Amino acid sequence: MVIVNPWITLLSFVYFIVAGFGAFLFSRFIVEKYLEISKSKYFKFFEPVVGISSFSSFFGVALTLLYYLLIMFQYE
């Protein structure tokens, strides 16, 4: 059974909030750059796809990092 330090577990909730806000800022930055690059109306149609994929990618990497941090600090 994996037992994680309780302080690390409590701080992981703060990590969720920070990672979500960071993913939002990253997604907004990527979408702004995408809209600057794309001049065609057809490519601007894919703005939601670019936003969703950049948000999901950043948040997924952040959660994977959290998983490895929790496993690294587990009790034996």
N, C-alpha and C positions, 0 to 999 in steps of 0.2 A: 504494500500500500504506500502511496506517495503522500507524504505529509510535508506541507510547505510552511515556511515561517509565516505566522499570522500577520506580521507587519508588512511583509511583501504582498500578501494577499489583499490587505486593505489598500496599500498603495497602487495595486493593479487597477482598482476602480478609478483612481485619479489618472492613471495611465490611459484608460479608455477614453476619458474626456479629452485629455491632451492630444491623444492620437487622432481622435475624431475631428478636433479643431484643426490640427495640422493637416489632416487629409482634406478638409474643406478648403483651407488656404492653398494647398498644393493644387487641388482641382480647379479652383478659381483662376490661379496663375496659368495653368496649362490651357484652360479654355480661352482666356484672354489672348494668349500667344497664338493659339489655333485660329481665332477669329482675325487676328492681325495678318496671319499668313494666307488664310483662305479668302480669296476675292470672289469666288463664284457662289451663286446662290445654292447650287447643288451641294457644295461642300459644307456650307453653313448649316445645311439640313442635318448634318451629323454631329452638331454641337452637343446634344444630350448624350450621345454615345461616347464622345470623347470625355465629357465630364464624369459620367458614371464609371467608365473604365479607369480613369486616373484616380478617382476617389477610392474605388475598390482596390486598386493596386497598392496605393499608399497605405490604406488601412490594413490590408492583408499582410503586407510586409511588417507593419508595426505590430500586429497581433502575433505573427510568427516570431518576431524578436522577443515579445513578452513571454511567449511559450518557452523559448530557450532560456530566458532569464529565470523563469520560475523553476524549470527543471535543474538549472545550474545551482540554485540556492535551496534545494530540497534537503530535508533531513534524511539521514540513512537509517 
